Amino acid sequence: MTYDIKTASSAMLACLPKRSAAILEKRFGLGKSGKRFTLEAIGNSYGITRERVRQIEADGLNRIRKSAEFANLEPLFSEFTEYIKQLGGIVAENKLFSHYSNGGVFSEAVRFLHILHPHVIYRGESDIWHSRWGLDGVTMDSVEHVLERVSDAVKSKTGTVTYEELADMIRHGFAAESLPAPTDAVVSAALAISKQIGKNYFNQWGHTSSSLVRPRGVRDLAYLVFQQTGAPMHFSAAAEHIRAVASPRRVHAQTVHNELIKDKRFVLVGRGMYGLAEWGYEPGTVQDIIARALSSGPLSKDALVEKVLRKRQVKKNTVFINLQNRKLFKKFPDGTYGNVI
């Protein structure tokens, strides 16, 4: 590069009359604060209309492109083009920023120079896309078609997918669109474009409408934590895990306890201990669990205890004590137990 991005953007503004340069500086956030001003805000400060500000902005960009200094940007433009090409012909704007700058005013200078670049295309942010830059509309359309199909595929799944599964979907999609086989860097860059595909705190991927990917509250966060640990835990331990992965959230143990009680995905399996219903745990008292275990026929004491302990974390003696309720359970001559009908 002939000179750095910040110097280049300053040199371009220097080509303009003072007021035009000041207006472009405000519009593109090239000042010390890095703040971008609206047409209306700039118009009010100069006592002119929004449309007049727009005209001055367009005229300023045209003047820069016609200036002698503009030719000095060619090495930068070549670098920008090559970077976008390496990432498959389309890249999210925030990825450009992270590659070329350290944020703040410098990021705005990156955007400003890309706007001046004669051979790149800008597509703004929408409900499903992040702001992005590309080299040609056809390639951009093709990559976006791939991502739309992948997002539909992950949305249809009940759970999450691994990054490797997701990358395979994208590679197949690129092949279907007759695009070059994507490198790992291209796959990663493509995913950064979509707002519909994301990952959770545990690097599990899926559709961003899923609570498994974008948990909507303490219950969803707790569910992810329980899934990761794979074993029952006390509600206070669950709160600690949630705080560890979602540090900005101030989660109190009692709040977690209150939320777990109300959610059918969780089952109280011991004193303050919860497990997931999908693990086979069942709600109810120990007597309820015993009754359900015996509903299919008599069982020996050992077999019955084994069944109950799969559903609840209690001591064996607790099972024995509950079996003494002769109004609910009876012992047969062969030593097995059954329900009182």
Secondary structure by P-SEA (a helix, b strand, c coil): ccccaaaaaaaaaaaccaaaaaaaaaaaccccccccccaaaaaaaacccaaaaaaaaaaaaaaaaaccccccaaaaaaaaaaaaaaacccccaaaaaaaccccaaaaaaaaaaaaacccbbbbbbcccccccccccaaaaaaaaaaaaaaaaaaaaccccccaaaaaaaaaaaaaaaccccccaaaaaaaaaaccccccccccccccccccccccccaaaaaaaaaaaacccccaaaaaaaaaaaaccccccaaaaaaaaaaccccccccccbbbbcccccccccaaaaaaaaaccccccaaaaaaaaaaaccccaaaaaaaaccccccccccccbbbccc
